[in-house]
Amino acid sequence: MSTATTKQQDGFTAAEKAAMKERAKEMKAEARAREDRAAGEADLLAKIAEMPEHDRAMAERIHAVVKASAPALMPKTWYGMPAYANKDGKVVCFFQPASKFDARYATFGFNDVANLDEGAMWPTAFALKELTAAGEARIAALVEQAVGARGE
């Protein structure tokens, strides 16, 4: 019999030991991912908390919508703004508060990794003066489309 199937003195075969080592590596990677997600979300929520009330209310709702629509996206900050990245760390979408650049409206935008392609031209950013239920539904649909085909 091979050592892969024969029990060693310590009770585990070489194959079993290799499998346990692989699982330990996976568990460490999963723990790092949870820590990264938690740290990223904490940073994002801290940035939202610093925003003026009108921006903060929109950012909180957008955060809830994005988390529900694409739970695999990682919350983080990007240029000091709430953002959501794919498994490769690339930002898929972001919220730019009006107060960031003293603009008359906030912006919800997508980067080039978002799968929003519609022919030769499509929108990648949306102005938000307020966030209605219809706006939330539109954002949810766009986020789902942005990550859907790539399985982010």
Short mmCIF file of the C-alpha atoms (twelve columns), coordinates in Angstrom:
data_MODEL
# 
_entry.id   MODEL 
# 
loop_
_atom_site.group_PDB 
_atom_site.id 
_atom_site.type_symbol 
_atom_site.label_atom_id 
_atom_site.label_alt_id 
_atom_site.label_comp_id 
_atom_site.label_asym_id 
_atom_site.label_seq_id 
_atom_site.Cartn_x 
_atom_site.Cartn_y 
_atom_site.Cartn_z 
_atom_site.pdbx_PDB_model_num 
ATOM 1   C CA . MET A 1   0.000   0.000  0.000   1 
ATOM 2   C CA . SER A 2   1.090   3.553  -0.648  1 
ATOM 3   C CA . THR A 3   1.762   6.014  2.134   1 
ATOM 4   C CA . ALA A 4   -1.199  8.054  0.865   1 
ATOM 5   C CA . THR A 5   -3.560  5.322  2.014   1 
ATOM 6   C CA . THR A 6   -1.549  3.694  4.790   1 
ATOM 7   C CA . LYS A 7   -1.894  5.210  8.254   1 
ATOM 8   C CA . GLN A 8   1.346   6.627  9.661   1 
ATOM 9   C CA . GLN A 9   2.431   6.266  13.279  1 
ATOM 10  C CA . ASP A 10  0.695   9.540  14.160  1 
ATOM 11  C CA . GLY A 11  -2.618  8.354  12.684  1 
ATOM 12  C CA . PHE A 12  -2.756  10.462 9.484   1 
ATOM 13  C CA . THR A 13  -1.685  9.607  5.956   1 
ATOM 14  C CA . ALA A 14  0.398   11.985 3.866   1 
ATOM 15  C CA . ALA A 15  -2.718  12.810 1.813   1 
ATOM 16  C CA . GLU A 16  -4.707  13.577 4.963   1 
ATOM 17  C CA . LYS A 17  -1.913  15.813 6.264   1 
ATOM 18  C CA . ALA A 18  -1.762  17.646 2.932   1 
ATOM 19  C CA . ALA A 19  -5.536  18.124 2.985   1 
ATOM 20  C CA . MET A 20  -5.394  19.508 6.530   1 
ATOM 21  C CA . LYS A 21  -2.627  21.934 5.538   1 
ATOM 22  C CA . GLU A 22  -4.700  23.103 2.548   1 
ATOM 23  C CA . ARG A 23  -7.755  23.595 4.751   1 
ATOM 24  C CA . ALA A 24  -5.695  25.557 7.290   1 
ATOM 25  C CA . LYS A 25  -4.477  27.839 4.468   1 
ATOM 26  C CA . GLU A 26  -8.061  28.285 3.274   1 
ATOM 27  C CA . MET A 27  -9.262  29.144 6.765   1 
ATOM 28  C CA . LYS A 28  -6.504  31.742 7.164   1 
ATOM 29  C CA . ALA A 29  -7.423  33.265 3.797   1 
ATOM 30  C CA . GLU A 30  -11.111 33.323 4.785   1 
ATOM 31  C CA . ALA A 31  -10.235 35.011 8.105   1 
ATOM 32  C CA . ARG A 32  -8.133  37.635 6.283   1 
ATOM 33  C CA . ALA A 33  -11.009 38.281 3.882   1 
ATOM 34  C CA . ARG A 34  -13.443 38.720 6.805   1 
ATOM 35  C CA . GLU A 35  -10.989 41.079 8.520   1 
ATOM 36  C CA . ASP A 36  -10.479 43.045 5.293   1 
ATOM 37  C CA . ARG A 37  -14.251 43.257 4.764   1 
ATOM 38  C CA . ALA A 38  -14.818 44.354 8.352   1 
ATOM 39  C CA . ALA A 39  -12.024 46.933 8.217   1 
ATOM 40  C CA . GLY A 40  -13.202 48.215 4.829   1 
ATOM 41  C CA . GLU A 41  -16.771 48.525 6.024   1 
ATOM 42  C CA . ALA A 42  -15.656 50.272 9.218   1 
ATOM 43  C CA . ASP A 43  -13.689 52.820 7.143   1 
ATOM 44  C CA . LEU A 44  -16.652 53.299 4.804   1 
ATOM 45  C CA . LEU A 45  -19.093 53.802 7.690   1 
ATOM 46  C CA . ALA A 46  -16.722 56.266 9.359   1 
ATOM 47  C CA . LYS A 47  -16.600 58.322 6.138   1 
ATOM 48  C CA . ILE A 48  -20.383 58.247 5.906   1 
ATOM 49  C CA . ALA A 49  -20.655 59.411 9.527   1 
ATOM 50  C CA . GLU A 50  -18.504 62.479 8.683   1 
ATOM 51  C CA . MET A 51  -20.852 63.605 5.893   1 
ATOM 52  C CA . PRO A 52  -23.415 66.382 6.238   1 
ATOM 53  C CA . GLU A 53  -26.917 65.048 6.983   1 
ATOM 54  C CA . HIS A 54  -28.288 65.113 3.413   1 
ATOM 55  C CA . ASP A 55  -25.275 63.243 1.971   1 
ATOM 56  C CA . ARG A 56  -25.127 60.922 4.964   1 
ATOM 57  C CA . ALA A 57  -28.772 59.857 4.572   1 
ATOM 58  C CA . MET A 58  -28.225 59.022 0.894   1 
ATOM 59  C CA . ALA A 59  -24.928 57.230 1.575   1 
ATOM 60  C CA . GLU A 60  -26.490 55.075 4.299   1 
ATOM 61  C CA . ARG A 61  -29.330 54.012 1.993   1 
ATOM 62  C CA . ILE A 62  -26.952 53.368 -0.906  1 
ATOM 63  C CA . HIS A 63  -24.754 51.269 1.367   1 
ATOM 64  C CA . ALA A 64  -27.758 49.144 2.335   1 
ATOM 65  C CA . VAL A 65  -28.866 48.812 -1.296  1 
ATOM 66  C CA . VAL A 66  -25.415 47.807 -2.572  1 
ATOM 67  C CA . LYS A 67  -24.901 45.273 0.243   1 
ATOM 68  C CA . ALA A 68  -28.277 43.690 -0.501  1 
ATOM 69  C CA . SER A 69  -27.829 43.741 -4.285  1 
ATOM 70  C CA . ALA A 70  -24.235 42.504 -4.450  1 
ATOM 71  C CA . PRO A 71  -23.133 41.005 -1.127  1 
ATOM 72  C CA . ALA A 72  -19.871 39.747 -2.653  1 
ATOM 73  C CA . LEU A 73  -18.643 43.305 -3.223  1 
ATOM 74  C CA . MET A 74  -16.174 44.495 -0.601  1 
ATOM 75  C CA . PRO A 75  -17.002 47.812 1.088   1 
ATOM 76  C CA . LYS A 76  -14.059 50.206 1.249   1 
ATOM 77  C CA . THR A 77  -13.141 53.834 0.785   1 
ATOM 78  C CA . TRP A 78  -11.774 55.129 -2.487  1 
ATOM 79  C CA . TYR A 79  -10.372 58.652 -2.650  1 
ATOM 80  C CA . GLY A 80  -12.177 59.203 0.645   1 
ATOM 81  C CA . MET A 81  -15.554 58.114 -0.763  1 
ATOM 82  C CA . PRO A 82  -17.680 55.026 -0.034  1 
ATOM 83  C CA . ALA A 83  -16.923 52.395 -2.666  1 
ATOM 84  C CA . TYR A 84  -17.444 48.718 -3.386  1 
ATOM 85  C CA . ALA A 85  -14.765 46.485 -4.904  1 
ATOM 86  C CA . ASN A 86  -14.789 43.106 -6.620  1 
ATOM 87  C CA . LYS A 87  -12.772 40.090 -5.464  1 
ATOM 88  C CA . ASP A 88  -9.725  41.487 -7.299  1 
ATOM 89  C CA . GLY A 89  -9.920  44.704 -5.276  1 
ATOM 90  C CA . LYS A 90  -11.066 46.795 -8.241  1 
ATOM 91  C CA . VAL A 91  -13.741 49.382 -7.469  1 
ATOM 92  C CA . VAL A 92  -16.986 48.552 -9.248  1 
ATOM 93  C CA . CYS A 93  -19.122 51.416 -7.910  1 
ATOM 94  C CA . PHE A 94  -18.857 54.394 -5.599  1 
ATOM 95  C CA . PHE A 95  -20.810 57.229 -3.978  1 
ATOM 96  C CA . GLN A 96  -19.483 60.763 -4.268  1 
ATOM 97  C CA . PRO A 97  -21.256 63.061 -1.817  1 
ATOM 98  C CA . ALA A 98  -22.206 66.535 -3.007  1 
ATOM 99  C CA . SER A 99  -20.149 67.969 -0.154  1 
ATOM 100 C CA . LYS A 100 -16.962 66.308 -1.455  1 
ATOM 101 C CA . PHE A 101 -16.448 68.961 -4.130  1 
ATOM 102 C CA . ASP A 102 -19.167 71.432 -3.090  1 
ATOM 103 C CA . ALA A 103 -21.332 70.230 -5.979  1 
ATOM 104 C CA . ARG A 104 -25.054 70.757 -6.343  1 
ATOM 105 C CA . TYR A 105 -25.692 66.994 -6.450  1 
ATOM 106 C CA . ALA A 106 -24.182 63.739 -5.221  1 
ATOM 107 C CA . THR A 107 -23.057 61.092 -7.701  1 
ATOM 108 C CA . PHE A 108 -23.383 57.335 -7.801  1 
ATOM 109 C CA . GLY A 109 -20.896 56.006 -10.335 1 
ATOM 110 C CA . PHE A 110 -19.391 52.900 -11.847 1 
ATOM 111 C CA . ASN A 111 -15.870 52.118 -13.011 1 
ATOM 112 C CA . ASP A 112 -14.868 50.220 -16.126 1 
ATOM 113 C CA . VAL A 113 -15.024 46.807 -14.416 1 
ATOM 114 C CA . ALA A 114 -18.795 47.223 -14.115 1 
ATOM 115 C CA . ASN A 115 -20.667 45.213 -16.723 1 
ATOM 116 C CA . LEU A 116 -23.036 47.966 -17.849 1 
ATOM 117 C CA . ASP A 117 -22.171 47.866 -21.552 1 
ATOM 118 C CA . GLU A 118 -25.079 48.798 -23.825 1 
ATOM 119 C CA . GLY A 119 -23.901 49.068 -27.407 1 
ATOM 120 C CA . ALA A 120 -21.353 51.776 -28.120 1 
ATOM 121 C CA . MET A 121 -22.394 54.216 -25.350 1 
ATOM 122 C CA . TRP A 122 -23.875 53.940 -21.832 1 
ATOM 123 C CA . PRO A 123 -24.012 56.011 -18.633 1 
ATOM 124 C CA . THR A 124 -21.492 55.317 -15.881 1 
ATOM 125 C CA . ALA A 125 -22.514 57.959 -13.325 1 
ATOM 126 C CA . PHE A 126 -25.827 59.243 -12.048 1 
ATOM 127 C CA . ALA A 127 -26.581 62.573 -10.360 1 
ATOM 128 C CA . LEU A 128 -28.562 62.335 -7.122  1 
ATOM 129 C CA . LYS A 129 -30.320 65.318 -5.582  1 
ATOM 130 C CA . GLU A 130 -32.386 62.980 -3.424  1 
ATOM 131 C CA . LEU A 131 -32.818 59.246 -3.117  1 
ATOM 132 C CA . THR A 132 -36.343 57.955 -3.703  1 
ATOM 133 C CA . ALA A 133 -37.626 54.388 -3.632  1 
ATOM 134 C CA . ALA A 134 -37.487 54.390 -7.438  1 
ATOM 135 C CA . GLY A 135 -33.885 55.613 -7.310  1 
ATOM 136 C CA . GLU A 136 -32.967 52.850 -4.866  1 
ATOM 137 C CA . ALA A 137 -34.569 50.259 -7.144  1 
ATOM 138 C CA . ARG A 138 -32.638 51.631 -10.135 1 
ATOM 139 C CA . ILE A 139 -29.349 51.542 -8.201  1 
ATOM 140 C CA . ALA A 140 -30.062 47.970 -7.072  1 
ATOM 141 C CA . ALA A 141 -30.721 46.885 -10.658 1 
ATOM 142 C CA . LEU A 142 -27.595 48.628 -11.949 1 
ATOM 143 C CA . VAL A 143 -25.382 47.122 -9.244  1 
ATOM 144 C CA . GLU A 144 -26.766 43.662 -9.946  1 
ATOM 145 C CA . GLN A 145 -26.120 44.167 -13.668 1 
ATOM 146 C CA . ALA A 146 -22.635 45.564 -12.961 1 
ATOM 147 C CA . VAL A 147 -21.545 42.398 -11.162 1 
ATOM 148 C CA . GLY A 148 -23.899 39.813 -12.669 1 
ATOM 149 C CA . ALA A 149 -22.134 38.640 -15.822 1 
ATOM 150 C CA . ARG A 150 -18.741 38.500 -14.158 1 
ATOM 151 C CA . GLY A 151 -19.983 36.830 -10.971 1 
ATOM 152 C CA . GLU A 152 -18.143 39.335 -8.791  1 
# 
